[in-house]
């Protein structure tokens, strides 16, 4: 695909890795709302940086 279009999946893979890392560090929250809040806050911080 790279040779034909010049497009790579690097950005998508980086985002997937970041999401997995955030989810890994947010584990341990018993309340699903808190777990979701941590994921959203950390992804917002990452997007702002």
Protein Blocks (a to p, Z undefined) as FASTA:
>chain_A
ZZmnopafklmmmmmmmmmmmmmmmgoiablklmmmmmmmmmmmmmmZZ
